[in-house]
Amino acid sequence: MKDIDTLNKSMATVAMTTQFMNDVDQGLSSKEKTLPSKYFYDKIGDALFVQIMHLPEYYVTRAEHEIFKNQSLEIISALNLDPDYYFELIELGAGDGTKTKELLKELTDGKYKFDYMPVDISQNALDNLETDLQDTLADVSVQTKQGDYFEVLQSLKENKRPKVILFLGSNIGNMDDETAADFISKLSNSLQENDKVFLGVDLIKEESVVLPAYDDSQGITAAFNLNLLTRINNELDADFDLGLFEHRPEYKESDGIAKSYLVSTTDQEVYIASLNKTFHFAKEEKILMEISRKYNDEILNTILSDTRFEIKTRITDSQKYFANYVLEVK
């Protein structure tokens, strides 16, 4: 059995490396260069993001954590959970599970019958989360799954057990509106009637609040973005010189979309041996690293318009920086 598990993990690693190569090639070959933000999360990236979540400028995690810490019972009520009926609690992009632990504690104390199934692209994050839960909430049944959001849709469709999907941290905001609408539509079609999604979104607010969250004074966010170049160097045998790229975020309240770029500070060429390709960067040329869409009810309703979801309720933090919506399959 161990040999089969080892083989399966090895095959999964090869597949992920191939996908990584293809995504990097496609992104850097585009007219407007880009790299997928999902690849931020290796072991170093995970640790850097934990630091980001605790930065004074980064209100996003703090605001949603406040909702979970102070309103977990309201969340359980809004999800219409019954202690006598089993359900699966599936979290897409679980990370370190800081916020979710508040909910898990209330569910455990209330003797609810459920399995917690965190999904994340980072196996390191899943391993750390599982170990932490064994120490802090040993009664919680944990079943981890490595993969990205789109990979779990088919398995959800085949699974007929009652489900609550957690999609927190405004992770949906890392997709453009068209991709988000497509994903949410496919998610709704993968669920059964009365299944629910607890969706966390960052709300549109002024530039003075949003922009520092992506350009902190300690440079942690810059290091987080630059680490993806280090990962390409290490895993794809590239020769990025991190000193020749600069982190620059942009945000306008009228657009409602924060964008993180790495900008080439000089004309240069980068060779990626695994691809056997050289990529030219002009001075001031940008690589789009991440988008972070901010929402209001109008934008969210547009994204939900072609789905089976209806909004049941909306819960916000005390400053109304962040909102969690309960979506139910009609």
Buried (B, 14 or more C-beta within 10 A) or exposed (E): EEEEEEEEEEEEEEEBEEEBBEBBBEBBEEEEBBBBBBBBBBBBBBBBBBBBBEBEBBBBBBBBBBBBBEBBEEBBEBBEBEEEEEBBBBBBBBBBBBBBBBBBBBBBEEEBEBBBBBBBBBBBBBBBBBEBBEEEBEEBEBEBBBBBBEEBBEBBBEBEEBBBBBBBBBBBBBBEBEEBBBBBBBBBEBBBEEBBBBBBBBBBBEEEBBBBBBBBEEEBBBBBBBBBBBBBBEBBEBEBEBEBBBBBBBBEBEEBBBBBBBBBBEEBEBEBEBBEBEBEBEEEBBBBBBBBBBBEEEBBEEBBEEBBBEBEBBBBBEEEBBBBBBBBBE
